[in-house]
C-alpha cells in the first residue's frame, strides 16, 4: 500500500517594513566619482592596448561595446547609485 505524503507548510519570513531601501547605507559610498571613472577606464584602456599589440582588431571593436553595455546593465539594475548625491 502506498503511504500518503503530507505537504509541509512553509512560512515566508516577512521583512521589516520599518526600513526602506533608501534608508539602508550603500556599500560603496566611500569610493569617489573619480575612483569609479578609474575602475571603468583602466581595464578598458589596458585591454585595448593588449588587443592592439596582439593584432586582434575585432576584439578591439567588440570589447568596448560589451564593456559599456555591462556597466549600463549594472547601473540600471542598481538604480544608478554612483550619480546620486552623497552625504
N, C-alpha and C positions, 0 to 999 in steps of 0.2 A: 504494500500500500504506500502511496505517496504521502509524504508529510507536507502540510501547507506551510509556506514561508510567510512569516509576518514581516511587514514592512516597518522599518524603523522610522520613527518620526524625527525629523531633523529640524531644529530650530535655527533660524538665522540670527546671528548676533547683529543687533542694530547699532549703528554708530550714534555717538552722542551728537544731538543737533545743536548743542551749545556753541561748538566751534565750527565755523565755516572754513572753506578752503582759503579764503583771503586772509584770515586771521593767523593761519599757520605760517611759521617762519620758512623762508625759502632756504634751500641747502647751499646754493652757490651765490648768495648775495655779496659775499666778500670779494668776488672776482670783479674788478672794474671793467668798464666797457672796452678799454684798450686791451685788456687781457683776453677778452672774448675775441677781439679782432685778431690778436696774435694766434689764438687757438684755431681760428678759421684760416688765416692766411699762411702760416708757416708750413703746415702739411701740404697745402695746395702748391706753394712755390717749390718746396722740396720735391714733390712728385713730378711737377712739370719739368724741373731740371733733370730728374732721373730719367724720365721718358725721352727728353731731348738727347741726352747722352747715349741712350740705348737705341735711338732711332725709331722709336715707336710713335709714329705720327698719329695713328688712330687713337691710341691711348691718351695722347696729349689733348685731343679734342673731346673724347668721351669722359675722361675723369673729372674735369671741372664741371661738366654738366651734371654728372651724378653727385659730385661733392656738394654743389649748391642745392640740388634737389634734396639731398639728405638733410642739410641744415634747415631748409624751409619746412620739410616734413616734421623735423624735430621741434622747431619753434612753433609750428601750427598746433601740434599736439599738446605742447606745454603752455600755450597761451601767450607766447612772446614775452617771457619774463625778463629777458635781457634789456628790453627797451622800456620797461615800466619804471616809474620813479622809485628811487631807492631812498630809504630813511637814513 
